[in-house]
Amino acid sequence: MPLTEHTGMLGEKKAAHLLRRCTFNVTPQRIRTFATLTAEQAVEHLFNFDENSLGPNDLPPNKGLLFPNGPLWHKDGAPMHPPGYGASKVNYVGGRNYCHSSFYQIVDNFGNHHINCDNYLTATYLQSGVFSWQMYEAINDTSIRWKLVFWMNTLFTTSIKRQHYHYPHWKLMYDFVNGIDVTNGFTSDGYDYTNSLKALAFIMTYSNQMLLYLDNNVNTKKGPNENYAREFLELFTILKDPNSNTEGDYVNYTEQDVVEAAKVLTGFTDDKLNFDTVANRPWGTKNFTNHWVKDSNEPSITKKIFSSAFGRKEIESATSAADMDRELWEFIDMVFDQDDPTGSTNPNIKPTAHSFVRKMYRYFVSDKIDNNVETNVITVLANDLYAINETQNVNFLYQQVLKNLLKSEHFYEDGTSKGYSPCNSLIGSKIKSPLELLLTSINLLEIRNKDLDNLVNIYKEIVNSLDEKGFINEVRKPKVVYVNFNANPISIDGSYVNDGSSSLPNNDYTSIYFAELGIDHKDLVTEGYLTIANLKKVFHNCMFTQFGVPLQLCGFNLEGPNTVEGYIGYYKEENYSKNWLDNNNFYNRYSFGRSLLDGYARFKGFNKQYEDVAIQYKVDLIEWVKKNIVEIGADIYSPDVVVETMLKYLLPEPLLPDSERYAYFFGIFMREIPDMDWTIAWHEFILDETDMLKRTEVETPLYNLCRAITESHEFQTF
């Protein structure tokens, strides 16, 4: 029986709940807009990735990637090293040493000054590029895409082994979420590859980053390595039965199955030169000579024979490199299609489907799964995920299953009526990850990095003006934008965007060109002074140092988690998201809000003091209250309206006006002065907004209130 769907308009509390769980882009305006939608309308809009399709009530379309080719770009869009270029040429686009930032494009063979590109951007700056791309895309995305991308990376955990594989792996996840067939021609008749978790599991074996991370690149018939095979079963797909207590027998699979799975997975290795121009990424390759075909001691044994947990399934060894895909698909089908325990010693029904649905539930809904939730929610959705199509294949199409969950009455349980959840209310029942805490805070406080936005817009304007080969009217005239990196704020002179024939406006400006694949390093030139120091000022410091390091201090490293189990808040049983709260990161978690209020980093750690370092994100509280109180016709002169509005948007659960917590925040705002004092202060301020003394009179209580809210325990939840 399907889950009961939520009916009627969401209202602001439930709309905010949906947006917090499904996007990083949750703003007061979006909360107000989504409040007028039904769950059906809201969820379908979040999943609508058509950039030309208006949403309900004329909601603007959900735009795709601001940088479709990622943080590391060339005129032909290739983010990695295509074949046919030697080491003396510009290659490894997106790779170590020879990368060019998408926000700050470097040079072309136009001008007079030569630079040595070999060590131009170190691995640190390359990682800054990938990190900044992820952050900038996620913070601007109005759909569910980036929440799904991060979820996919919790399902199949990796961490960086080589810098130039990191972006293609993340882009692979993004393409999968966006409904692209990431298998790119690896066939298995009857499957719907788009949105299929089976397809994602299949292609993980070809991901260069995964191959290196779990050592499957060295898994050969002569030297088997079981690392990837073990984690594929134990962590990524079917999982151990939590009640298993026999050594080597985990109910859903056994040690014999790990050994046989490792044989199936032999012969795959990473290859940065195997560049797929259609998928726009490099794939790992197959080496049939290293693939296990038969037992060296018993040559007549040419099959992989699995345990009784899989009904003693036999998979015939591949006869060629091409046939290795057939063998891999058979293995994946076996793991995913477990259903009827008949013929198997495994008593669990649809264990892999249940595994993925539990992970989905804990990521989007709640840490707690009791028997009631297991029976009435998890099992229902696992059956949906396992649905058999018209060709009698089980495709594991996750998106419709997730939609059903997000549209259900259960998802919006708020304690006002009896539901399935063991929590009194699912709203505000989870602890934000450090990434959610940072990105949603920036959007809730409606902060924009104008310097970065301007540079991004000019970059896109230039890119859009070039044809696919980087030519204008069949003549190679790369456009140039002039940027003054030394100015504060950064100065971008859009009037000097031209075809490269004009000189610099003055010596303070740097001309930014577009590199071309295959040119000699000696021909990479610049007219200006685009140095490592300049890049560091506007790029590395802007996103990576200001936020990448604090995220690491709070236990969230975008390079990857510390263990193959994943990030502690997603995998560690019992407490799950509560594990984000740690004695070692309390100070820094509670410093995110103050940093955004002050415009200065307030973080500590790594034997460095992240105090009093200016950042490029600072909230304008006066503009915030104007936009969210004055412009919607509410009474700005009432201190109760100010307090209620800020609490309503910044906290997951509104506080009742007669509650002790509401009184606490109201007291912080008013400091025991009469209500009329606020009314007078705001009235005098709007008469002359240039008077700094009058501005301070209204800005100080707003600051005190907002700081108290962002440093509250409620603000840590969502």
C-alpha positions in Angstrom: 0.0 0.0 0.0 1.6 3.3 -1.0 2.4 6.1 1.4 -0.4 8.6 2.0 0.3 11.8 0.2 0.2 15.2 1.9 -2.7 17.3 0.7 -3.3 21.0 0.8 -0.9 23.9 0.7 2.3 23.4 2.6 2.4 26.6 4.6 5.7 28.2 5.7 6.8 25.7 8.3 6.5 22.7 6.1 7.8 24.5 3.0 10.9 25.5 5.0 11.2 21.9 6.1 11.1 20.6 2.5 13.6 23.2 1.3 16.1 22.6 4.1 16.1 18.8 3.5 16.2 19.0 -0.3 18.4 22.1 -1.2 21.1 24.3 0.1 19.3 27.3 -1.4 16.7 28.0 1.2 15.8 31.7 1.5 12.9 33.5 3.2 11.5 34.4 -0.2 11.6 30.8 -1.4 10.0 29.7 1.8 7.1 32.2 1.2 6.8 31.0 -2.4 6.8 27.3 -1.6 4.3 27.8 1.2 1.6 28.4 -1.5 2.3 25.1 -3.2 1.1 21.6 -2.5 3.6 18.9 -1.7 3.0 17.4 -5.2 3.8 20.8 -6.9 6.8 21.6 -4.7 8.5 18.2 -5.0 7.9 18.0 -8.8 9.4 21.4 -9.2 12.5 20.5 -7.2 13.0 17.5 -9.5 12.3 19.5 -12.7 15.7 19.9 -14.3 14.4 21.4 -17.6 16.1 24.8 -17.7 13.3 26.2 -19.9 10.4 25.0 -17.8 8.6 27.4 -15.5 7.4 25.9 -12.2 4.0 26.3 -10.6 2.8 29.8 -9.9 5.4 31.0 -12.5 8.3 29.9 -10.4 11.5 30.4 -12.4 13.2 27.3 -14.0 15.9 25.5 -12.0 19.0 26.4 -13.9 21.7 23.8 -14.5 25.4 24.2 -13.8 26.7 27.7 -13.9 29.9 26.1 -15.2 28.9 23.1 -17.2 32.5 22.1 -17.8 33.5 22.4 -14.1 36.1 24.5 -12.4 38.8 23.7 -14.9 37.9 24.7 -18.4 39.2 24.7 -22.0 37.6 26.2 -25.0 36.5 22.7 -26.2 35.0 21.9 -22.8 37.4 19.0 -22.0 38.1 19.0 -18.3 40.8 16.4 -18.5 43.8 15.2 -20.6 42.5 14.1 -24.1 44.7 11.6 -26.0 47.2 12.7 -28.5 49.0 15.4 -26.6 52.5 14.9 -25.2 53.8 16.1 -21.9 55.3 19.2 -23.4 51.9 20.5 -24.4 49.0 21.8 -22.3 47.3 18.7 -21.2 45.8 17.3 -18.0 43.2 19.9 -18.2 41.8 19.5 -14.8 44.9 17.7 -13.8 47.8 18.6 -11.5 50.1 21.4 -12.7 48.4 22.2 -16.0 45.0 23.4 -14.8 43.3 26.7 -15.3 40.7 28.1 -13.0 37.2 28.6 -14.4 36.7 31.7 -12.3 40.1 33.1 -13.2 41.1 32.0 -16.6 44.7 32.3 -17.4 46.6 33.0 -20.5 46.7 32.3 -24.2 49.4 32.7 -26.9 48.7 36.4 -27.2 51.0 39.0 -25.8 54.6 39.4 -24.9 55.4 37.8 -21.6 56.2 34.1 -21.2 55.6 32.1 -18.1 56.5 28.6 -17.1 53.2 26.8 -16.6 54.7 23.6 -15.2 54.2 24.6 -11.6 51.7 27.4 -12.1 48.9 25.8 -10.1 49.9 23.3 -7.5 47.7 20.5 -6.3 46.4 22.8 -3.5 45.1 25.3 -6.0 43.6 22.6 -8.2 41.7 21.3 -5.1 40.7 24.9 -4.4 39.2 25.0 -7.9 37.1 21.9 -7.4 36.0 22.9 -3.9 35.0 26.4 -5.1 33.1 24.9 -8.0 31.2 22.6 -5.7 30.4 25.3 -3.2 29.4 27.9 -5.8 27.1 25.5 -7.7 25.5 24.1 -4.6 24.8 27.5 -3.0 23.1 28.7 -6.2 21.2 25.6 -7.2 17.4 25.9 -6.7 16.6 22.3 -7.4 17.3 19.1 -5.4 20.3 18.2 -7.6 23.2 19.1 -5.3 21.6 17.5 -2.3 21.4 14.4 -4.4 25.0 14.7 -5.6 26.2 14.7 -2.0 23.9 11.8 -1.2 25.4 9.8 -4.0 28.8 10.5 -2.7 27.7 9.0 0.7 26.4 5.9 -1.1 29.7 5.3 -2.9 32.4 6.9 -0.7 35.7 8.0 -2.2 38.5 10.2 -1.2 41.2 11.9 -3.3 44.2 9.8 -4.3 45.1 11.9 -7.4 43.9 15.4 -7.8 43.0 15.2 -11.5 40.5 12.4 -10.9 38.4 14.3 -8.3 36.4 16.6 -10.5 35.5 14.0 -13.1 34.2 11.8 -10.3 32.0 14.5 -8.9 30.8 15.5 -12.4 29.9 11.8 -12.9 27.7 12.0 -9.9 26.1 15.2 -11.1 25.4 13.8 -14.6 23.8 10.7 -13.0 21.5 12.9 -10.9 20.7 15.0 -13.9 19.3 12.0 -15.7 22.2 11.3 -18.0 23.0 7.7 -18.9 26.4 7.5 -17.2 27.0 4.0 -18.5 27.6 5.5 -21.9 27.2 2.5 -24.0 28.1 -0.3 -21.5 25.1 -2.5 -22.4 22.8 -4.7 -20.4 19.6 -5.3 -22.4 16.4 -4.2 -20.8 17.7 -1.7 -18.3 16.7 1.9 -17.9 20.1 3.5 -17.2 18.9 6.9 -16.2 18.3 7.2 -12.4 19.2 3.6 -11.9 21.2 2.9 -8.8 22.3 -0.3 -10.6 23.9 1.8 -13.4 25.7 3.9 -10.8 27.0 0.8 -9.1 28.2 -0.5 -12.4 30.0 2.6 -13.5 31.8 3.0 -10.1 34.0 0.2 -11.2 35.2 2.4 -14.1 35.6 5.5 -12.0 39.3 6.3 -11.8 38.9 7.8 -8.4 37.2 4.7 -7.0 39.7 2.4 -8.7 42.5 4.1 -6.9 40.7 4.7 -3.6 39.9 1.1 -2.9 42.9 -0.4 -4.8 40.9 -2.2 -7.4 43.4 -0.9 -10.0 45.8 -3.5 -8.6 43.3 -6.3 -8.3 44.6 -8.9 -10.8 44.3 -12.7 -11.3 47.9 -13.1 -10.0 47.5 -10.7 -7.1 43.8 -10.5 -5.9 42.9 -7.4 -3.9 39.5 -7.8 -2.1 39.3 -4.2 -0.8 36.8 -2.9 -3.4 34.8 -6.1 -3.5 34.4 -6.2 0.3 33.3 -2.6 0.6 31.0 -3.0 -2.4 29.1 -5.6 -0.5 29.6 -4.4 3.1 29.1 -0.7 2.7 27.8 0.3 -0.7 25.0 -2.2 -1.6 23.6 -5.2 0.3 25.3 -4.7 3.7 25.8 -7.1 6.6 22.7 -8.2 8.4 23.0 -6.3 11.8 22.0 -9.6 13.6 24.8 -11.7 12.0 27.0 -13.3 14.6 28.8 -16.1 12.8 32.4 -15.5 11.7 32.6 -15.1 7.9 28.8 -15.4 7.5 27.0 -12.0 7.4 23.6 -13.5 6.4 23.3 -11.3 3.3 26.7 -12.5 2.0 29.7 -14.5 3.2 33.5 -14.3 3.0 33.3 -16.7 0.0 31.2 -14.1 -1.8 33.9 -11.4 -1.1 36.5 -13.7 -2.7 34.4 -14.5 -5.7 33.3 -10.9 -6.2 37.0 -9.9 -6.2 37.6 -12.3 -9.1 34.7 -10.7 -11.0 36.3 -7.3 -10.5 39.9 -8.2 -11.6 41.4 -6.6 -14.6 40.1 -3.0 -14.2 42.6 -0.2 -13.8 42.7 3.6 -13.8 43.7 5.4 -17.0 43.8 9.1 -17.4 44.4 8.8 -21.1 41.2 6.9 -21.8 39.3 10.1 -22.4 35.6 9.8 -23.4 34.8 12.8 -25.5 31.0 12.1 -25.3 30.9 11.8 -21.5 33.7 14.4 -21.2 35.7 12.4 -18.7 38.3 9.7 -18.5 37.3 6.2 -17.6 39.2 3.3 -16.2 40.1 0.5 -18.6 39.9 -3.2 -18.9 43.0 -5.4 -19.1 41.8 -8.9 -20.0 45.2 -10.5 -19.3 44.8 -9.5 -15.7 41.2 -10.8 -15.4 40.5 -14.0 -13.5 39.2 -16.5 -16.1 40.0 -19.9 -14.5 41.5 -21.4 -11.4 45.2 -21.8 -11.9 45.2 -25.0 -9.8 41.9 -26.4 -11.3 41.8 -25.1 -14.9 38.4 -26.7 -15.4 36.9 -24.2 -13.0 35.9 -21.2 -15.1 33.1 -19.9 -13.1 32.7 -17.6 -10.1 30.7 -19.7 -7.6 28.9 -17.7 -4.9 27.6 -19.0 -1.5 24.2 -20.2 -0.5 23.4 -16.6 0.6 23.1 -16.0 -3.2 21.5 -19.4 -3.9 25.0 -20.7 -5.1 24.8 -18.4 -8.1 27.4 -19.2 -10.8 28.8 -16.6 -13.1 30.7 -17.7 -16.2 34.0 -16.0 -16.6 34.4 -13.5 -19.4 36.0 -14.6 -22.7 37.3 -11.2 -23.7 37.7 -7.7 -22.5 34.3 -6.7 -23.9 32.7 -9.7 -22.2 34.0 -8.4 -18.8 31.0 -6.0 -18.8 28.5 -8.9 -19.2 30.2 -10.6 -16.2 30.1 -7.4 -14.1 26.4 -6.8 -14.9 25.6 -10.4 -13.8 27.3 -9.8 -10.5 25.5 -6.5 -10.0 22.1 -8.1 -10.9 22.8 -10.9 -8.4 23.5 -8.4 -5.6 20.7 -6.1 -6.3 18.0 -8.6 -7.3 18.0 -10.6 -4.1 14.3 -11.1 -3.2 12.7 -14.4 -2.5 14.8 -16.4 0.1 13.7 -19.6 -1.6 16.8 -21.4 -2.7 19.0 -19.2 -0.6 20.0 -19.3 3.1 19.4 -15.5 3.3 16.1 -15.0 5.1 15.9 -11.3 4.2 13.6 -10.1 1.4 15.0 -7.5 -0.9 18.0 -6.7 1.3 19.7 -4.4 -1.2 16.5 -2.4 -1.8 16.0 -2.0 1.9 19.6 -0.9 2.4 19.3 1.9 -0.1 15.9 3.0 1.2 17.2 3.2 4.8 20.1 5.3 3.6 17.7 7.5 1.8 15.4 7.9 4.8 18.3 8.7 7.2 19.7 11.3 4.8 16.4 13.1 4.0 14.1 12.3 6.8 15.3 11.1 10.2 18.1 9.3 12.0 15.6 7.0 13.8 14.0 3.9 12.2 11.9 1.8 14.6 9.7 -1.2 13.7 6.8 1.1 12.9 8.8 3.1 10.3 10.4 -0.1 9.0 7.1 -1.7 8.3 5.0 1.2 7.1 7.6 3.3 5.3 10.9 1.5 4.5 9.3 -1.8 3.3 6.8 0.1 1.2 9.5 2.2 -0.5 11.8 -0.8 -0.9 9.1 -2.6 -2.8 8.8 0.5 -5.0 12.5 0.6 -5.6 12.5 -3.1 -6.5 9.7 -2.7 -9.1 10.0 -5.0 -12.0 9.6 -3.4 -15.4 7.9 -4.7 -18.6 11.1 -6.6 -19.6 11.2 -8.3 -16.2 14.2 -6.4 -15.1 14.7 -4.7 -11.7 16.0 -1.2 -12.4 16.3 0.4 -9.0 15.0 3.8 -10.2 15.4 5.9 -7.1 13.9 9.3 -8.1 10.2 8.3 -8.0 10.8 6.5 -4.7 12.3 9.6 -3.2 9.5 11.7 -4.6 6.9 9.5 -3.0 8.7 9.9 0.3 8.9 13.7 0.1 5.3 14.0 -0.9 4.0 11.8 1.9 2.2 12.9 5.1 4.9 11.1 7.0 7.7 13.4 5.8 5.8 16.5 7.2 4.9 15.0 10.6 5.2 17.9 13.1 3.8 16.4 16.3 0.3 17.8 15.7 -1.1 14.4 14.8 -0.1 10.8 15.4 2.2 9.4 12.6 4.8 6.7 12.1 7.8 8.6 13.4 9.2 7.8 16.9 10.1 11.5 17.1 7.5 13.9 18.3 8.2 15.9 15.2 10.4 15.2 12.1 10.8 19.0 11.6 14.1 20.0 13.2 14.9 16.4 14.2 18.3 16.2 12.5 21.6 18.0 13.1 22.9 19.9 10.2 26.2 18.7 8.6 28.9 21.4 8.6 28.2 21.9 4.9 24.5 22.3 5.4 25.1 24.7 8.3 27.4 26.9 6.2 25.5 27.0 2.9 22.0 27.3 4.3 23.2 30.0 6.7 24.5 32.1 3.8 21.2 31.7 1.9 18.9 32.2 4.9 20.8 35.4 5.6 20.6 36.3 1.9 24.4 37.0 1.6 25.9 37.4 -1.9 29.6 37.6 -2.8 29.2 40.4 -5.3 32.9 40.3 -6.4 32.6 36.6 -7.2 29.2 37.0 -8.8 30.5 39.8 -11.1 33.5 37.9 -12.1 31.5 34.8 -12.8 29.0 36.8 -15.0 31.7 38.4 -17.1 33.4 35.0 -17.5 30.2 33.5 -18.7 29.6 36.4 -21.1 33.0 35.8 -22.6 32.6 32.1 -22.9 29.2 32.5 -24.6 30.6 34.9 -27.2 33.2 32.3 -28.4 32.3 29.6 -30.9 33.0 26.0 -30.1 36.5 26.3 -31.3 37.3 29.6 -29.6 37.1 31.6 -32.8 35.2 34.7 -33.8 34.2 35.0 -37.4 36.7 32.2 -38.3 39.6 34.3 -37.0 41.3 33.4 -33.7 40.6 36.4 -31.5 40.3 35.3 -28.0 38.3 37.8 -25.9 39.8 39.4 -22.9 38.5 40.7 -19.6 40.5 43.1 -17.5 40.6 42.6 -13.7 42.3 44.6 -11.1 43.2 42.0 -8.5 44.8 44.6 -6.2 41.7 46.7 -5.8 39.5 46.2 -2.7 36.9 45.2 -3.7 38.2 43.5 -6.8 37.6 45.8 -9.8 36.3 44.3 -13.1 36.2 46.6 -16.1 33.5 45.2 -18.3 33.9 48.0 -20.8 37.2 46.6 -21.7 35.9 43.2 -22.8 37.3 43.1 -26.4 38.9 40.9 -29.0 42.4 41.3 -27.5 43.6 44.1 -29.8 43.4 46.9 -27.2 45.9 47.6 -24.5 45.3 47.4 -20.8 43.4 50.3 -19.3 46.3 50.7 -16.9 49.0 48.7 -15.2 46.8 47.7 -12.3 44.7 45.5 -14.5 45.4 42.0 -15.6 44.2 40.6 -18.9 42.6 37.2 -18.7 42.5 35.0 -21.7 41.6 31.4 -22.5 44.1 28.7 -22.9 44.1 26.3 -25.9 44.7 22.6 -25.8 48.0 21.4 -27.3 50.0 24.6 -27.3 53.5 24.7 -26.0 54.1 25.8 -22.5 56.5 28.4 -23.7 53.6 30.0 -25.7 51.4 30.5 -22.6 51.7 34.3 -22.0 50.0 37.1 -20.2 50.1 40.9 -20.6 49.3 41.5 -17.0 50.4 40.3 -13.6 48.3 37.2 -13.0 50.5 35.7 -10.4 50.0 33.0 -7.8 49.5 35.8 -5.2 46.7 37.3 -7.2 45.0 33.9 -7.7 45.4 33.2 -4.0 43.8 36.5 -3.1 40.6 36.1 -5.1 40.2 32.4 -5.5 42.0 30.3 -3.0 41.3 32.6 -0.1 37.7 33.4 -1.3 36.2 30.0 -0.9 38.8 27.4 0.1 40.6 29.0 3.0 37.6 31.0 4.2 35.3 28.0 4.3 37.1 24.9 3.2 39.4 24.9 6.3 36.6 25.6 8.7 34.5 22.8 7.3 37.5 20.5 7.8 37.7 21.8 11.4 34.1 20.7 11.9 34.7 17.2 10.5 33.6 17.7 6.9 36.3 17.6 4.2 35.1 17.8 0.6 38.2 16.0 -0.5 36.6 13.0 1.1 35.9 11.5 4.5 38.6 10.0 6.7 37.3 6.5 6.5 35.6 4.4 3.8 32.5 4.2 5.9 31.9 7.8 5.0 31.2 11.0 7.0 30.5 10.3 10.6 27.1 12.0 10.6 25.8 9.7 7.9 27.0 6.2 8.9 27.7 5.9 12.6 24.8 4.0 14.1 22.7 5.1 17.0 23.3 8.8 16.9 23.9 9.4 13.1 23.6 13.2 12.6 24.2 13.9 16.3 27.7 12.7 15.6 28.4 16.0 13.8 28.4 17.6 17.3 31.8 16.8 18.8 33.7 18.4 21.7 36.5 19.2 19.2 34.3 21.2 16.8 31.7 22.9 19.0 33.5 26.2 18.9 33.9 26.3 15.2 30.3 25.1 14.4 28.9 27.9 16.6 31.3 30.4 14.9 29.8 30.1 11.4 26.9 32.5 12.2 29.1 35.0 14.0 31.6 35.0 11.1 28.8 35.8 8.6 27.5 38.5 10.9 30.9 40.1 11.4 32.4 39.6 8.0 35.5 38.1 9.7 36.4 34.5 10.2 36.0 33.4 13.8 37.5 29.9 13.6 40.4 28.3 15.5 42.5 25.2 14.7 45.4 23.6 12.9 47.7 25.6 15.1 46.5 28.7 13.3 44.2 31.4 14.5 41.3 32.0 12.1 40.3 35.1 14.0 39.9 38.6 12.6 40.5 37.5 9.0 38.2 39.4 6.6 35.9 37.2 4.5 33.8 38.1 1.5 30.5 37.1 3.0 28.7 39.5 5.5 25.0 39.8 6.1 23.3 43.2 5.9 20.7 42.9 8.6 19.0 46.1 7.9 18.4 45.1 4.3 17.3 41.7 5.5 14.5 43.1 7.7 13.5 45.5 5.0 13.1 42.7 2.5 11.4 40.2 4.8 9.3 42.6 6.9 8.8 46.0 5.3 8.5 44.8 1.7 5.8 42.2 2.5 3.7 44.7 4.4 4.5 43.6 8.0 4.8 46.0 10.8 8.6 46.8 11.2 7.8 49.1 14.1 6.7 46.2 16.3 9.6 44.5 18.1 7.4 41.3 18.3 7.1 41.2 14.5 10.9 41.6 14.1 11.6 38.8 16.6 8.9 36.5 15.2 10.1 37.0 11.6 13.7 36.3 12.3 12.9 33.2 14.4 10.4 31.9 11.8 12.9 31.9 9.0 16.2 31.0 10.8 14.9 28.2 13.0 13.2 25.0 11.8 10.3 25.2 14.3 8.6 28.6 15.1 8.6 29.4 18.8 5.3 30.2 20.5 5.1 33.9 21.7 4.3 32.7 25.2 7.2 30.2 25.4 10.3 30.6 27.6 12.6 30.4 24.6 10.7 33.2 22.7 11.0 35.3 25.8 14.7 34.7 25.9 15.2 35.9 22.3 12.9 38.8 22.8 14.9 39.8 25.8 18.1 39.7 23.8 16.6 42.0 21.2 15.0 44.6 23.5 17.5 44.5 26.5 14.6 45.3 28.9 13.9 48.6 27.3 10.3 49.7 26.4 8.9 48.5 23.0 8.4 52.1 22.0 12.2 52.6 21.9 12.5 50.3 18.9 9.6 52.0 17.2 11.3 55.4 17.6 14.7 54.2 16.7 13.5 52.7 13.4 11.4 55.7 12.6 14.4 58.1 13.0 16.6 55.8 11.0 14.4 55.7 7.9 14.3 59.5 8.0 18.0 59.6 7.4 19.6 56.3 6.6 23.0 57.9 6.1 23.3 58.9 9.7 25.6 56.2 11.1 24.6 56.9 14.7 20.9 56.2 13.9 22.0 53.1 11.8 23.8 51.8 14.8 20.8 52.2 17.0 18.8 49.7 14.9 21.6 47.6 13.7 22.9 46.7 17.2 19.7 45.0 18.5 19.3 43.2 15.2 22.9 42.0 15.5 22.4 40.8 19.0 19.2 38.9 18.1 20.7 37.3 15.0 23.8 36.3 16.9 21.8 34.7 19.7 19.7 32.8 17.1 22.7 31.5 15.1 24.5 30.5 18.3 21.4 28.6 19.6 21.1 24.8 19.7 17.9 25.1 17.6 19.9 26.7 14.7 22.1 23.6 14.6 19.0 21.5 13.6 17.0 21.2 10.5 
